Amino acid sequence: MTIIKDEAAAAGDWRSEVLDSVRALIRRAAPQATEEYKWKKPSNPSGVPTWSCDGIICTGETYKDKVKLTFVHGAALDDPHGLFNASLDGKVRRAIDLKQGDALDEPAFLALVQAAVDFNRREKTG
């Protein structure tokens, strides 16, 4: 898969709209979270949006056909609404792939983000 450079996503296509919506939801669920861009490389010079609060919550990558939200400790999180639909075989990470037109269950996503923050805090104080 080819990562779409942020310049393309910034043009206002559906992927940038999805990331903007996700960004707003993360702010609601974890107002103390920070967003930064990590893993800059020639194929993706802007880097990957990464949200953190006492550790990484999730990342948001744009691909040609989807936006992938990868929760770093997703395998340790309860997902009663079945939001995770990718990377399900991993022992640590889980992801949500959103394709054009997909709806995200906002209350479930807010709860998942808060669960990730709670997990990070438990791990930090361990």
Residue, then its C-alpha position, 0 to 999 in steps of 0.5 A: m500500500t502507498i501512504i498518501k503524503d499529507e500534501a494530498a490529504a491536505a487538499g480536502d479529500w475524504r481522508s483528511e476529513v476523516l482524520d479531522s473528525v478523529r482528531a476532534l473525537i480524540r480531543r473530546a475523549a482525552p483533552q489532555a492528549t497531545e498530537e505530534y507527527k512521528w516517523k518522518k521519511p521520504s515517502n511520508p515527509s510530514g510523518v504520521p499523526t500520533w496521539s499520546c497521553d502517558g504513552i501513545i494512544c493511537t496513530g492515524e495513517t492515510y492510504k489510498d483506500k482508507v484511513k488506518l487508526t492503529f491503537v498501540h496497545g489495542a489487544a489489551l483493550d476491551d472492544p465490546h462494539g467491535l470497532f477493531n477490524a484490522s491487525l486482529d492477529g497481532k499480540v499487541r496492536r489493533a487497528i480500525d480501517l475506515k474506508q470512504g463512506d464508513a461511519l464511526d460509532e462515536p460513543a464507542f470510539l470515545a470509550l476506546v480512546q479513554a480505555a487506551v488512556d486508562f491503560n497507559r496510566r496503569e502501565k505507567t504507574g504499574 
